[in-house]
């Protein structure tokens, strides 16, 4: 019996020793786990928090609070704050104060923390956003809006994406840029925004998702993003339709086509030409407005018109050159380009715009008119321009040049060049800032192909403005219908890829002889009654012969 008692006592002592040693080891392991947490970010934070679940909650919270007080670096405090939220202690004060400092890889951890108290978090986000009125705080306002959207509230996101009636669209630009950076999953974004009536938010979401690096999207996310884009393609408003097309293009998914899209409809703000160029309905207010844009007096048009979302591409223009049947009746265009094949100028132009998807350039004003007439004929429309022969023109200095004589056919309802007023109005999309994306040059590169570029971008690959127009800043400068006061020179709007940000602004314009052609100049299409207030070559009082709203473009 004595032996049994001694053995039992020894066993108890050993078990007790093992227990206390285990506790001692656990006590040593918890600080190690927290040290790992303090040095973690992004996906490492959830793994570190999972390791802390092996210890008693009250002990972990006590140690985390002690470490938070002693931590010197922001990343340490942030990781500890994420962990405290998981253990039921959410510090909204800290997260709201430091939200601007949270990196993109930690935004998923932020949302996990905020979802512990979603209603309180949304109230704090709304209050914080309301305080962001100074220009330097506008990006913060957008971040609060995205966080609230991640919690199921879209009101802030709808507000920052809205551009109607606002002089600056920089909030929308920041939203697109920030949404691309945040680690909200595509499924989370769509689940929150699926019931929104805001076309501005829908289009901005498509652009934000499409702005993410391709390897940031999982296979499932790509499938969800494609589903979103296909649903938005049928939108009646041009910005949502065009944002959806852009998102599919970024994911290398072919854009489906429907025959009805070639019809002009009164309830839809866009239609397709038979070259599948999207033309956008622009409806200015009936009363013309005037204001200063970077020291330039800008007037709004007084009539509805249509304008192409993208510049005419090399492929489109080369299809015109290849139409031998059409050029039997109009040989001038094909003659000039055939004469220049293989020249150094032609080779330089092809290097500047290297594929059929890049913009057509090395285009004269006369060339642009001939393309407009060709496409009008192919779409079964009446060409707007009529060639009336040639005449000798005397330039300054006594130089004589042969000029072509063109006039407007008042019965024409086909494609044409936009007037200067139409071009600038569509470029601005209601904004009054230097660039349609705002006055912050830090975001401009996503919208504008400019210095130090040596080649153009593929047409439409840059982000569109709030109305759906691509490349209104940079890429190639664009011919307009309008002339200078002398009637000899034709106006050119926008900047080129070689230009500075300033030279790519909305107010930037220049002029050149109509026969001039450089690798920096291209054009985009317009349609509608030709009313040009900037010169005497207007057809102000002719009837509107453009197709009726519900008329099909053949």
Residue pairs with C-beta under 8 A, 6 or more apart in sequence:
26 54
26 55
29 54
29 55
30 52
30 55
30 59
30 60
30 63
31 63
33 48
33 51
33 52
33 54
33 55
34 52
34 63
34 64
34 67
34 80
34 83
36 48
36 51
37 45
37 48
37 49
37 51
37 52
37 79
37 80
37 83
38 67
38 71
38 75
38 76
38 79
38 80
39 76
39 79
40 47
40 48
40 79
41 75
41 79
41 103
41 105
41 106
42 103
42 105
42 106
42 108
42 109
43 105
45 79
45 82
45 83
45 106
45 109
46 109
46 112
48 79
48 83
49 82
49 83
49 86
52 60
52 83
52 87
57 87
57 88
60 83
60 87
61 84
61 87
61 88
61 89
64 80
64 83
64 84
64 87
65 84
65 89
67 76
67 80
68 77
68 80
68 81
68 84
71 77
71 80
74 98
74 101
77 94
78 98
78 101
78 102
78 106
81 91
81 94
81 95
81 113
82 106
82 109
82 110
82 112
82 113
84 90
84 91
85 91
85 112
85 113
85 116
86 112
86 113
86 116
88 116
90 113
90 114
90 116
90 117
90 121
92 114
92 117
92 120
92 121
92 124
95 110
95 113
95 114
96 124
96 125
96 128
99 110
99 128
99 140
99 143
99 144
99 147
100 139
100 140
100 143
102 110
104 181
104 182
104 183
105 183
107 181
107 182
107 183
107 184
108 183
108 184
110 147
111 147
111 150
111 151
111 183
111 184
114 121
114 147
114 150
114 151
115 121
115 151
118 151
118 152
121 147
121 151
122 148
122 151
122 152
122 153
125 144
125 145
125 147
125 148
125 151
125 153
125 156
126 144
126 148
126 153
126 155
126 156
128 140
128 144
129 141
129 144
129 145
129 148
129 156
131 137
132 138
132 140
132 141
132 144
138 170
138 171
138 174
139 174
139 178
141 156
141 160
141 171
142 160
142 171
142 174
142 175
142 178
143 178
144 156
145 156
145 157
145 159
145 160
145 175
146 157
146 175
146 178
146 179
146 182
146 184
148 154
148 155
148 156
148 157
149 156
149 157
149 184
149 189
149 192
149 193
150 182
150 184
150 188
150 189
150 192
152 192
153 192
154 192
154 193
154 196
154 198
154 201
157 175
157 193
157 201
158 196
158 198
158 200
158 201
160 171
160 172
160 174
160 175
161 171
161 172
161 175
161 198
161 200
161 201
161 203
161 204
162 172
162 198
162 200
163 169
163 172
163 200
163 429
163 430
163 431
163 466
164 200
164 430
165 430
166 430
166 431
167 431
167 432
167 433
168 431
168 432
168 433
168 438
168 439
169 429
169 430
169 431
169 433
169 436
169 437
169 438
169 465
169 466
170 433
170 437
170 438
170 439
170 440
170 443
172 200
172 204
172 437
172 466
173 437
173 438
173 440
173 443
173 446
173 447
174 443
175 204
175 208
176 204
176 207
176 208
176 211
176 446
176 463
177 208
177 211
177 443
177 446
178 208
179 189
179 204
179 205
179 208
179 209
179 211
180 208
180 209
180 211
180 212
185 221
186 209
186 217
186 221
186 224
186 225
186 228
187 220
187 221
187 224
189 205
189 209
190 205
190 224
190 228
193 201
193 202
193 205
196 202
199 235
199 237
199 239
199 240
200 239
200 466
202 232
202 235
202 240
202 243
203 232
203 239
203 240
203 242
203 243
203 468
204 243
205 228
206 228
206 229
206 232
206 240
206 243
206 244
206 246
206 247
207 243
207 246
207 247
207 463
207 464
209 217
209 225
209 228
209 247
210 225
210 243
210 246
210 247
210 250
210 251
211 446
211 463
214 251
217 225
222 251
225 247
225 251
226 248
226 251
226 253
228 244
228 247
229 244
229 245
229 247
229 248
229 251
229 253
230 244
230 248
230 256
231 244
232 240
232 241
232 243
232 244
233 241
233 244
233 245
233 248
233 255
233 256
234 241
235 241
235 244
236 265
236 267
236 268
236 269
237 269
238 269
238 270
238 278
238 280
238 281
238 309
238 467
238 468
239 464
239 466
239 467
239 468
241 270
241 278
241 468
242 270
242 278
242 280
242 309
242 464
242 468
243 464
243 468
245 255
245 278
246 460
246 463
246 464
246 470
248 254
248 255
249 255
249 460
249 461
257 272
257 276
261 271
261 272
262 271
262 272
262 273
262 274
262 552
262 553
263 271
263 550
263 551
263 552
263 553
264 271
264 547
264 548
264 549
264 550
264 551
264 552
264 553
265 271
265 549
265 550
266 549
266 550
268 281
269 280
269 281
270 278
270 279
270 280
270 281
270 309
270 468
271 278
271 279
271 306
271 553
272 278
272 279
272 553
273 279
273 375
273 379
273 415
273 525
273 553
274 378
274 379
274 553
275 316
275 319
275 375
275 378
277 308
277 309
277 310
277 312
277 316
277 525
278 308
278 309
278 310
278 468
279 306
279 307
279 308
279 309
279 525
279 526
279 527
280 306
280 307
280 308
280 309
280 426
280 467
280 468
280 469
281 304
281 306
282 301
282 304
282 305
282 306
282 307
282 422
282 425
282 426
282 467
283 304
284 300
284 301
284 302
284 303
284 304
284 425
285 300
286 302
288 299
288 300
288 301
288 302
289 299
289 300
290 297
290 298
290 299
290 300
291 297
291 298
291 432
292 298
293 424
293 428
293 432
293 506
293 507
294 434
294 505
294 506
294 507
295 507
296 507
298 421
298 424
298 425
298 428
298 507
299 421
299 533
300 421
300 425
301 419
301 421
301 422
301 425
301 531
301 533
302 531
302 533
303 528
303 529
303 531
304 528
305 418
305 422
305 526
305 527
305 528
305 529
306 526
306 527
306 528
306 546
307 418
307 422
307 423
307 426
307 469
307 524
307 525
307 526
307 527
308 524
308 525
308 526
309 460
309 464
309 468
309 469
309 470
310 459
310 460
310 469
310 470
310 471
310 524
311 359
311 360
311 459
311 470
311 471
311 475
311 476
311 478
311 522
311 523
311 524
312 359
312 360
312 368
312 371
312 459
312 522
312 523
312 524
312 525
313 356
313 357
313 358
313 359
313 360
313 459
314 353
314 355
314 356
314 357
314 358
314 359
314 360
314 361
315 356
315 357
316 360
316 371
317 360
317 363
317 371
318 356
318 360
320 326
320 333
320 370
320 371
320 374
320 375
321 327
321 333
321 334
321 337
323 374
323 378
326 374
326 377
326 378
327 333
327 334
330 370
330 373
330 374
330 387
332 366
332 370
332 404
333 367
333 370
333 371
336 364
336 367
340 346
345 362
345 519
346 362
348 519
349 361
349 362
349 519
351 455
352 361
352 454
352 455
352 456
352 497
352 519
352 520
353 359
353 360
353 361
353 455
353 456
353 476
353 519
354 455
355 458
357 458
357 459
358 455
358 456
358 457
358 458
358 459
359 456
359 459
359 471
359 475
359 476
359 522
360 476
360 522
360 523
361 456
361 476
361 518
361 519
361 520
361 521
361 522
362 517
362 518
362 519
362 521
363 371
363 479
363 517
363 521
363 522
363 523
364 514
364 515
364 516
364 517
365 417
365 479
365 490
365 512
365 514
365 515
365 516
366 404
366 406
366 514
366 515
367 517
368 417
368 479
368 523
369 385
369 406
369 417
371 523
372 383
372 384
372 385
372 414
372 415
372 416
372 417
372 525
373 383
373 384
373 385
373 414
373 415
375 414
375 415
375 525
376 382
376 383
376 384
376 412
376 414
376 415
377 383
377 414
379 414
379 415
379 553
379 554
380 553
380 554
381 412
381 413
381 414
381 415
381 547
381 553
381 554
382 409
382 411
382 412
382 413
382 414
382 545
383 409
383 412
383 414
384 408
384 409
384 412
384 413
384 414
384 415
384 416
384 530
385 406
385 407
385 408
385 409
385 412
385 416
386 406
386 407
386 408
386 409
387 404
387 405
387 406
388 405
388 406
388 407
389 404
389 405
390 402
390 403
390 404
390 405
391 402
391 403
391 405
392 400
392 401
392 402
392 403
393 400
393 401
393 402
393 403
393 488
394 400
395 401
395 488
401 513
401 515
403 514
403 515
404 514
404 515
408 530
408 537
408 539
410 539
410 542
410 543
410 545
411 542
411 545
412 530
412 545
413 527
413 545
413 546
413 547
414 527
415 525
415 526
415 527
416 481
416 525
416 526
416 527
416 530
417 479
417 480
417 481
417 523
417 525
417 526
418 426
418 480
418 481
418 524
418 525
418 526
419 480
419 481
419 482
419 526
419 530
419 531
419 532
419 533
419 534
420 480
420 481
420 482
420 491
420 493
420 509
420 532
420 534
421 482
421 532
421 533
421 534
422 480
422 526
423 478
423 480
423 493
423 494
424 493
424 506
424 507
424 509
426 467
426 469
426 472
427 436
427 465
427 469
427 472
427 473
427 493
427 494
427 506
428 436
428 465
428 506
429 436
429 465
429 466
429 467
429 469
430 466
430 467
431 438
431 465
431 466
431 506
433 439
433 506
434 502
434 505
434 506
434 507
435 441
435 444
435 447
435 448
435 473
435 501
435 504
435 505
435 506
436 447
436 465
436 466
436 469
436 472
436 473
436 506
437 443
437 444
437 446
437 447
437 463
437 465
441 501
444 450
444 473
444 501
444 504
446 462
446 463
447 462
447 463
447 465
447 473
448 462
448 471
448 473
448 474
448 475
448 495
448 501
448 504
449 456
449 457
449 462
449 471
449 474
449 475
449 497
450 473
450 474
450 495
450 497
450 499
450 500
450 501
450 503
450 504
451 497
451 498
451 499
451 500
451 501
453 474
453 497
453 498
454 497
455 497
456 475
456 476
456 497
457 471
457 474
457 475
457 497
459 470
459 471
459 475
460 470
460 471
461 470
462 470
462 471
462 474
462 475
463 470
464 470
465 472
471 494
472 494
472 506
473 494
473 495
473 504
473 505
473 506
474 494
474 495
474 496
474 497
474 499
474 504
475 494
475 496
475 497
475 522
476 494
476 496
476 497
476 520
476 521
476 522
477 492
477 493
477 494
477 495
477 496
477 499
477 510
477 520
477 521
477 522
478 492
478 493
478 494
478 521
478 522
478 523
478 524
479 490
479 491
479 492
479 521
479 522
479 523
480 490
480 491
480 492
480 493
480 509
481 490
481 491
481 526
481 530
481 532
482 490
482 491
482 532
482 534
482 535
482 537
483 489
483 490
483 491
483 534
483 535
483 537
484 490
484 491
484 511
484 535
485 535
487 535
487 536
487 537
488 513
489 511
489 512
489 513
489 514
490 511
490 512
490 513
490 514
491 509
491 510
491 511
491 534
492 509
492 510
492 511
492 512
492 521
493 508
493 509
494 504
494 508
495 503
495 504
495 505
495 508
496 504
496 520
496 521
497 520
498 520
499 508
502 508
512 521
527 546
528 544
528 546
529 539
529 542
529 544
529 545
529 546
530 538
530 539
530 542
531 538
531 539
531 540
532 538
532 539
547 553
